[in-house]
Amino acid sequence: MGKFGAGSWVFAVIVAVLAGGGCGGTSESTSQADCHAFIETGYCPKVVSCYMGQIDQAGCMSVAQMGLDCSKVTGENADPATCMTDLSAATCDTFVVGTSIVLPASCHGLFQLSP
């Protein structure tokens, strides 16, 4: 799978699991900052390490931010730290199943989004 293919499924996974559309904003809440941290220091590093050579950090960030609009985050349904710990501990064999990314249960529905 090439870089474009990897980016396509990264986008689909972010939309399906966390619900969203492009990160941004200058005055962000704690939940919005947690959203950025999830993408930048949890999700994308795991994607890059498991798909070595197929997508880089910048490519993952770009696609993930299209799938999860951190500026629309209004709250959290669970503890982002638990999600990040579980994500960090996941092996590539459990994180990537076939062509799908499988996030730890602690990451499912993590953020509340405004319409």
N, C-alpha and C positions, 0 to 999 in steps of 0.2 A: 504494500500500500504506500503510495507516495504521500508527500506532505499535504497535498490538497485533500486526498482521501481521509487522512487522519484528522485534518481540521474539520471536515464535514461531520464525522461522527462525534468529535468533541463537542461541536455545536449542538448536535441532536441530544446528546446526553445531558448537557447543562440545561437545555430547555425542558426536557422531560422530567428531570429530577428536581431542579430548583426553581424553574419557571422564570423566564426573563426576556431581555433584549439589549446594551452597551454601557459600560461603567463610566462614571464621571461625576463631577461636582466639586465645588470648592469648599462648601461648608457642610461637611458630612457628619452624620450622627455616629454613635458608637457602632450601631448595627451596620451602617454603610461601610465603616472602616473595617469591621469584621468580615464583610462581604469581600472587600478588596484583598484582605489578608488571606481569606480562603482561596481565592483564585491565584494570587501571587506566590504565596508561600506553602500552600497545601496541595491544591489540585494540579496546577501546571507542573510543578516539580515532579509529581508522581507520573503524570502523563509523559513528560519528557524522558524520565528514567525508564519507563516501561516501553516506550516507542522510540528508543534511541535511534537517531538519524532520520526519523520520519517526520518529526515536528520539533521545533526548538521552543524555548521559553517565550520568545516574542510572538511567534506564531500561535502558540497555545493561548497566550494572554489576549491576543487580538480576537480570536474566535470565541474564547470563553466570555469576554466582555460583551460580545454581541448576544450571547445566550443568556447572560445574567446581568441585568441592568442594576448595578449597585446603587444608582441614584434613586431607584424606586423602592429600595428596601426600607420598610417601616418598623421592622422588629425581627425577633428571632423566635423560633419555635423550640429550639434546643440550644445546648451549649456548644458554640463553635470550637472551643478548645478540645472538647471530647471528640468532635468530628475530625479535627486536625490530627490529634493523637492517633485515632483509629486509622486515618488515611495514611499517615506516616508509617504505621506498623503493617499495613497491608502489603502483601507480596504482589508482584506483577501477575502471578498465576491467579490470585483472587480478585485483583483489581481489573484485569482484562480477561474477559471470558469470550472466546471467539473474536468477534469484531466489536463487542460491547464493553463499555466501562461499567463496572459494578462498584458503586460507592458503598462504603460501610453504612449500616443501618442508622448510625448516629448522624449521618449527613443528609438523610432523606428529609425533604421539606424543611430544611434548616432555616431559610429566610422567609419572612412575610413581605409581600410586595404590594405596592399600591397599583391600582389599575393604570 
